[in-house]
Amino acid sequence: MTALVVTRVDTLALVEDSGRQGHRHLGVPPSGAADRTSLGRGNRVVGNDSGAAGIEILLGGFGVQATTPLVIAVTGAPAPVTVGGRPAPFGEAILLSPGDELHLGRVTSGLRIYLTVAGGIAESGSTPRVLGSMSSDPTSSIGPAALQPGTALAVGLPDREPHLGVSIPPITTPPLGLELPATWGPRADWLSDSGRAALQASRWTVSSHTDRVGVRLDGIAAELARHEQLPSEGLVRGCIQVPPNGTPIVFLADHPTTGGYPVVAVVDDAATDRLAQAAPGTPAMLRIR
């Protein structure tokens, strides 16, 4: 049964859960929430398991109308929240009555907002479960299509009571930028000595070439010592590839399952959630051990 109807989408809104695992041998990436931490926190506020399906909204500018009584929460990047035109709390359980319209304004920092609902977004005609997950992968067109005004969403039955009175703060970027812990990867020896030094010591900047597939980092080129062709190798979230131009790429949720550029290091898994919230221009340092 329809419980929410999308009324506004300014940029991109996707249904995301904890992702589809175990299909990389078929070339299917895991996908799932770009910022799993924010999705999980929102789910816990409304009483769901941390990986229940919610809505990932890029840059804000989004609206839904409830058709049944619901409990929702908004987490992730900070943005104004209103219900029926009145301010509503960020990071807390919010009760929606039938006919209530919730609107999210534009983010004031970061990139992605998460809207979770008690019971989770349920499988339906508009949100099919594909290979065990309802996660949207807009790059490969696997999973539900991007949400549009008029999309009707079903909601499951809640398993637990929401955590009323719990408040989750919005994601913020440290004033000096992100520090991303990482380990050297299987092709670290493809970097020259100066390339290794540059990768560790440079103050990188998140470029405008950032999406759910990965983040390109701008800065001093990380010089490669080897330039021959490398057969495609497996990739995981957090892999840092260095193409011939020396500009590192850090992979995120919708990363390809194989690639031919050398993987010189791997960002710690938890840190990729923070990177997924880094807007273009955000400074970043790689702390490689």
Backbone torsions as a table, in degrees:
resi	resn	phi	psi	omega
1	MET	NA	137.5	179.2
2	THR	-62.6	132.1	177.5
3	ALA	-120.6	-24.6	179.4
4	LEU	-137.6	141.8	173.4
5	VAL	-123.5	126.3	179.1
6	VAL	-71.0	131.3	-178.8
7	THR	-114.1	-17.1	-176.5
8	ARG	-155.4	135.4	172.2
9	VAL	-142.2	110.0	-179.1
10	ASP	-82.4	-38.0	-175.9
11	THR	-125.7	-84.5	-176.8
12	LEU	-146.1	129.2	176.6
13	ALA	-132.9	127.1	-174.2
14	LEU	-129.3	146.3	168.9
15	VAL	-81.2	128.0	-179.4
16	GLU	-138.5	141.1	172.0
17	ASP	-124.4	-149.1	-177.8
18	SER	-79.5	-1.6	173.9
19	GLY	101.5	169.5	179.1
20	ARG	-106.4	115.8	-175.7
21	GLN	-103.5	156.7	171.9
22	GLY	85.7	15.8	-177.6
23	HIS	-125.3	15.7	-177.6
24	ARG	-65.9	-28.9	179.0
25	HIS	-66.2	-16.9	175.7
26	LEU	-95.5	2.3	-177.7
27	GLY	81.9	17.0	-178.6
28	VAL	-100.5	116.2	180.0
29	PRO	-70.7	161.6	-178.1
30	PRO	-70.5	-32.0	-176.4
31	SER	54.3	-137.9	-173.1
32	GLY	84.8	-178.7	-177.3
33	ALA	-60.0	137.4	175.5
34	ALA	-66.5	-39.6	175.5
35	ASP	-113.4	88.8	-176.4
36	ARG	-66.7	-30.2	179.8
37	THR	-61.7	-47.0	-178.8
38	SER	-67.2	-40.4	176.2
39	LEU	-60.8	-45.3	-179.1
40	GLY	-63.3	-40.2	179.1
41	ARG	-65.5	-42.8	177.8
42	GLY	-62.9	-40.1	178.1
43	ASN	-63.5	-40.2	-179.6
44	ARG	-66.1	-36.2	178.6
45	VAL	-59.8	-41.3	-176.6
46	VAL	-90.6	2.6	175.0
47	GLY	92.2	15.2	179.5
48	ASN	-93.6	165.9	163.5
49	ASP	-63.9	152.6	-171.7
50	SER	-62.9	-26.9	-176.4
51	GLY	-97.2	11.2	179.9
52	ALA	-62.3	152.3	-176.2
53	ALA	-70.6	132.3	175.0
54	GLY	-133.7	-165.4	-178.3
55	ILE	-116.0	127.2	176.5
56	GLU	-101.6	120.6	-174.2
57	ILE	-115.6	120.8	179.9
58	LEU	-83.1	119.6	172.6
59	LEU	69.5	1.4	178.3
60	GLY	84.7	-164.8	-175.2
61	GLY	72.6	69.0	-172.7
62	PHE	-150.3	148.0	178.6
63	GLY	-145.8	147.8	174.0
64	VAL	-140.0	154.2	174.2
65	GLN	-120.9	132.8	178.7
66	ALA	-81.8	140.5	173.9
67	THR	-110.3	-8.6	175.8
68	THR	-138.4	164.8	174.4
69	PRO	-63.1	131.7	-176.3
70	LEU	-140.8	156.4	168.7
71	VAL	-116.7	125.3	-178.2
72	ILE	-127.8	168.3	173.1
73	ALA	-145.9	152.5	179.2
74	VAL	-122.4	123.8	-178.8
75	THR	-134.9	179.9	178.1
76	GLY	95.7	-135.2	-178.7
77	ALA	-69.5	139.0	-176.4
78	PRO	-68.4	138.9	177.8
79	ALA	-160.0	153.0	176.5
80	PRO	-64.6	139.1	178.3
81	VAL	-121.7	130.2	175.4
82	THR	-132.2	148.7	172.2
83	VAL	-126.2	118.8	-176.6
84	GLY	61.2	29.7	179.0
85	GLY	84.8	-2.5	-179.6
86	ARG	-106.7	144.0	-179.5
87	PRO	-57.8	139.9	177.1
88	ALA	-126.8	156.0	-174.6
89	PRO	-73.7	145.3	173.3
90	PHE	-90.8	136.1	174.8
91	GLY	77.5	13.9	179.5
92	GLU	-128.6	159.9	175.9
93	ALA	-67.2	131.7	-179.8
94	ILE	-123.8	129.6	177.1
95	LEU	-89.0	126.4	174.4
96	LEU	-109.2	132.8	173.8
97	SER	-96.4	159.8	177.6
98	PRO	-53.7	130.7	-178.9
99	GLY	94.9	-15.8	179.2
100	ASP	-66.3	138.9	175.7
101	GLU	-112.1	126.0	175.8
102	LEU	-103.1	132.7	177.3
103	HIS	-125.3	141.9	174.4
104	LEU	-112.8	128.4	175.0
105	GLY	-80.2	-170.5	179.7
106	ARG	-74.7	147.1	178.5
107	VAL	-63.5	146.9	176.0
108	THR	-95.9	-14.9	170.9
109	SER	-163.2	168.5	-179.5
110	GLY	72.7	-165.2	-173.6
111	LEU	-129.8	-39.5	-165.4
112	ARG	-126.6	132.0	175.4
113	ILE	-105.3	148.3	177.0
114	TYR	-122.2	129.4	176.1
115	LEU	-111.1	117.7	178.6
116	THR	-114.7	153.0	-176.9
117	VAL	-136.5	139.5	180.0
118	ALA	-56.6	125.3	-174.9
119	GLY	99.3	-19.0	179.5
120	GLY	74.8	154.4	172.5
121	ILE	-63.3	128.9	-174.6
122	ALA	-100.4	158.0	176.8
123	GLU	-63.0	135.6	179.5
124	SER	-158.8	-174.6	179.4
125	GLY	-61.6	-34.0	-179.7
126	SER	-87.7	-15.5	-179.9
127	THR	-132.2	72.9	-179.9
128	PRO	-71.4	151.6	173.6
129	ARG	-91.0	121.2	-178.0
130	VAL	-119.9	121.8	-178.7
131	LEU	52.4	43.8	172.8
132	GLY	83.6	6.1	-176.3
133	SER	-144.0	149.7	172.8
134	MET	-98.0	13.5	-179.1
135	SER	-68.3	138.5	175.0
136	SER	-87.4	133.4	172.2
137	ASP	-122.9	92.7	-175.3
138	PRO	-65.4	-20.7	180.0
139	THR	-71.7	-45.1	-178.4
140	SER	-99.5	-3.8	-177.5
141	SER	61.4	30.6	174.0
142	ILE	-94.3	136.1	179.4
143	GLY	91.0	-172.8	-176.7
144	PRO	-60.2	149.0	175.4
145	ALA	-70.1	159.1	174.7
146	ALA	-56.4	142.5	-177.9
147	LEU	-70.3	145.0	179.4
148	GLN	-131.6	156.7	173.2
149	PRO	-53.3	131.4	-177.1
150	GLY	99.6	-14.1	178.1
151	THR	-63.9	128.4	178.2
152	ALA	-96.7	133.3	-177.4
153	LEU	-119.8	133.8	173.9
154	ALA	-91.9	155.1	-179.6
155	VAL	-128.5	140.6	179.8
156	GLY	-78.0	177.1	177.9
157	LEU	-83.3	130.5	-179.9
158	PRO	-62.0	141.6	176.1
159	ASP	-90.6	-30.1	-174.4
160	ARG	-138.5	164.4	176.5
161	GLU	-72.4	146.0	175.4
162	PRO	-67.4	158.7	179.9
163	HIS	-92.4	84.1	-179.5
164	LEU	-68.0	140.2	179.3
165	GLY	88.6	-12.4	175.9
166	VAL	-79.1	136.4	-178.4
167	SER	-126.4	122.5	179.6
168	ILE	-101.3	120.9	180.0
169	PRO	-70.0	153.3	176.7
170	PRO	-69.6	160.0	176.5
171	ILE	-68.9	134.6	175.2
172	THR	-129.5	150.6	176.7
173	THR	-97.5	130.5	178.2
174	PRO	-54.2	144.9	-177.1
175	PRO	-54.5	-34.0	-179.1
176	LEU	-90.2	3.8	178.2
177	GLY	100.7	-175.9	-177.3
178	LEU	-87.5	142.5	166.7
179	GLU	-110.8	119.9	-174.0
180	LEU	-110.6	102.9	176.9
181	PRO	-66.4	142.5	-176.9
182	ALA	-152.7	166.2	173.9
183	THR	-121.5	153.6	177.0
184	TRP	-64.7	143.5	-175.7
185	GLY	-98.7	-175.8	-174.2
186	PRO	-69.0	-18.5	-179.5
187	ARG	-116.3	30.6	178.6
188	ALA	-61.1	-28.1	-178.6
189	ASP	-75.1	-4.0	174.6
190	TRP	-80.3	-12.2	175.3
191	LEU	-82.7	145.0	170.0
192	SER	-72.4	169.2	177.3
193	ASP	-58.1	-42.1	179.4
194	SER	-69.2	-31.4	177.7
195	GLY	-66.5	-41.6	177.0
196	ARG	-63.5	-42.2	-179.8
197	ALA	-64.6	-41.6	-179.4
198	ALA	-64.9	-41.3	-178.6
199	LEU	-61.6	-38.0	-177.9
200	GLN	-81.2	-38.8	-168.7
201	ALA	-97.5	-18.7	-174.4
202	SER	-70.2	148.6	170.1
203	ARG	-94.2	96.7	-176.5
204	TRP	-78.0	162.8	176.3
205	THR	-129.1	132.6	175.8
206	VAL	-64.3	123.8	-176.6
207	SER	-84.0	175.3	176.0
208	SER	-74.3	-12.1	176.6
209	HIS	-86.7	74.4	-179.9
210	THR	-137.2	133.5	176.9
211	ASP	-154.9	-164.4	-177.9
212	ARG	-71.2	-18.3	177.3
213	VAL	-74.1	-46.3	-177.9
214	GLY	-178.1	179.0	-176.7
215	VAL	-126.6	124.9	173.9
216	ARG	-89.9	135.8	179.9
217	LEU	-105.4	127.4	177.8
218	ASP	-93.6	145.1	178.6
219	GLY	161.5	-160.7	177.3
220	ILE	-64.9	131.5	-178.0
221	ALA	-60.5	136.9	174.5
222	ALA	-88.0	102.5	-172.0
223	GLU	-69.0	135.7	175.4
224	LEU	-91.7	143.6	176.2
225	ALA	-91.2	-19.5	-179.3
226	ARG	-124.4	145.2	-174.6
227	HIS	-133.9	10.4	178.3
228	GLU	-73.8	166.6	179.0
229	GLN	-69.4	137.1	179.0
230	LEU	-112.9	126.3	176.3
231	PRO	-58.7	149.3	179.9
232	SER	-57.8	137.8	179.0
233	GLU	-128.1	160.9	-179.0
234	GLY	-65.1	148.5	179.6
235	LEU	-125.9	150.7	173.5
236	VAL	-129.5	166.1	175.5
237	ARG	-58.2	133.9	-180.0
238	GLY	97.8	-12.7	178.5
239	CYS	-58.1	138.3	175.1
240	ILE	-108.0	108.7	174.5
241	GLN	-93.3	144.3	173.5
242	VAL	-119.3	107.6	176.4
243	PRO	-74.8	175.8	-176.7
244	PRO	-56.5	-27.9	-179.2
245	ASN	-79.2	-3.3	174.4
246	GLY	81.5	7.7	-179.9
247	THR	-93.6	112.2	-174.3
248	PRO	-66.9	147.6	174.7
249	ILE	-123.5	125.7	177.2
250	VAL	-105.1	124.2	-175.0
251	PHE	-84.9	145.8	-179.6
252	LEU	-119.8	-147.4	-166.7
253	ALA	-62.0	-41.7	-174.7
254	ASP	-98.0	28.4	-177.5
255	HIS	-61.4	151.9	173.0
256	PRO	-64.9	157.5	-177.9
257	THR	-84.2	-19.2	175.2
258	THR	-138.8	160.7	178.0
259	GLY	-161.3	159.3	-174.4
260	GLY	-106.7	-5.1	175.0
261	TYR	-85.9	151.6	-177.5
262	PRO	-66.0	134.3	173.5
263	VAL	-91.0	106.2	-172.5
264	VAL	-93.9	-18.4	179.2
265	ALA	-161.9	167.9	179.9
266	VAL	-136.0	121.7	177.0
267	VAL	-70.6	138.3	178.0
268	ASP	-53.3	139.7	-172.8
269	ASP	-54.6	-47.1	-177.3
270	ALA	-62.2	-32.5	-177.6
271	ALA	-70.7	-20.5	179.3
272	THR	-68.8	-24.1	174.1
273	ASP	-63.2	-43.2	179.1
274	ARG	-66.1	-39.1	179.5
275	LEU	-64.9	-33.8	179.1
276	ALA	-65.6	-15.6	177.9
277	GLN	-101.7	3.0	-175.3
278	ALA	-83.9	116.6	179.1
279	ALA	-74.3	155.0	174.7
280	PRO	-51.4	137.5	-177.4
281	GLY	96.2	-10.0	179.7
282	THR	-69.9	128.3	175.4
283	PRO	-70.0	147.5	179.4
284	ALA	-146.8	139.6	175.6
285	MET	-120.3	136.7	176.3
286	LEU	-95.2	119.9	178.5
287	ARG	-103.2	89.5	-171.6
288	ILE	-95.6	131.2	-179.6
289	ARG	-118.2	NA	NA
